[in-house]
């Protein structure tokens, strides 16, 4: 299985290793203002979608080093793309699972609780992990994501967080995506009024109680972790990273950048 890569700071590396989780950022808080303003039929969908951004390109990217790894002091982390913790979700009187048991990156309690629900949770689905499509116009791709049919609403959430303008094509991005919907009141998913409650929550643009979300990493996944040092990494930075790896992921590999002798990032 191929590796995917994430450019970040040493500080974030420390948090990822210590907490053994990955942060998902709300779509309306990302650096691309266009995709962070995905509105359809009066509903701002961006504040219900959370993303963790990666690339499948093995070749190091100078722009990504500059934008997301503090230029001269960050790292690139590489993991196999099935690195999230998994939970068995089984059929019950509260939920029906086609295959009786399904692997989920969220526990049942995380997915369905008093304040919100998640609607993307299967680890190997295209809904959860998707490549970005780079297009000329994001609005035309997303303006009809919400379809009103009388009092009912049909939402193609798989289209949200899927497109970016071609000016961002240098990122060569794939991403993990979570979608959360706030609950106006505490009713179970099996309740006949549940769908109406979801629609009403979206119509009112109800806020979620969090701005980001964290998913756990399998402990075994860290055994295959590769940390690439920034091209301009200093000796002291390398020592700090070695210390973090020794403490939290002793089987991980630290590599020098292929660009080390090619560029001096400032």
Residue, then its C-alpha position, 0 to 999 in steps of 0.5 A: x500500500x502506498x504512502x500519503x504525505x502531510x506537510x506540517x510544523x514540528x509543533x504539530x508533529x509533537x501533538x500528533x505523536x503525543x496525542x496519537x491523533x490527526x486534526x480535521x479543520x472546518x472547511x470554512x476555516x481553510x486557506x482557500x476562501x472559495x471552497x470555504x464558502x460553499x453555499x447552496x440554497x441558503x445553507x452554508x455547508x462549509x461549516x459542517x464539513x471537516x478535512x485533513x489534507x494530504x498528498x499522494x505525490x512522493x515527490x517533495x513539493x517546494x510550495x507545500x514546504x513553504x505554505x504548511x511546514x513553516x518554510x525552513x523548520x517543518x517536516x513531512x510525515x508519511x503514513x499508509x492511508x489506512x492509519x486511523x483507528x477503527x471500530x466495529x459497528x454492528x446492527x442493532x435496534x438503533x441502526x441497521x448495517x447491511x453486512x451486519x458489521x462494518x468498520x468505522x473510524x468513529x465509534x457509535x457514541x461519537x457518530x450519534x450523540x445528543x448534540x450532533x451526528x456524523x454521516x461519514x464514517x467508513x474508513x475505505x469509502x470514497x466519501x471519507x477519502x477523496x482526491x481533489x478535483x481542480x476546476x475552473x469554477x467551484x460555484x457551478x459545481x456546488x451551487x446545486x448541492x442542496x435540492x429542495x423538494x417541497x419540505x424535503x431537502x436532498x444534499x449531496x455532501x459528497x460534492x462538498x470539499x471535493x473541488x478546488x480552483x485550478x490555481x491550487x493544482x500544485x497541491x496535488x491534494x487528497x483529503x479525508x473528510x468528515x461531515x457533521x450535522x447539529x441536532x436541534x433536539x435529542x432524538x434517536x436515529x430510529x425516531x421517525x422524526x429524525x430526518x425532519x430534525x436534520x433538515x430543520x437544523x440545516x435550514x436554520x444553519x445551526x452551529x456545531x459545538x466544535x470548530x475542529x475534530x480529532x481522529x485517533x491513529x492506530x498505534x501500529x501505524x506509527x511503526x511505519x511512519x516516515x518523517x522527512x526533515x525540511x530541506x533547511x532543517x538545522x541540527x537542533x531541529x533534527x535533535x528535537x525530532x529524534x527525541x520525539x520519535x524516540x519517545x512516541x514512535x521508536x520504529x519510525x524512520x527519519x529522513x533528510x530531504x531530497x531537496x537538501x542540497x538543492x534549495x535554501x528555504x527562507 
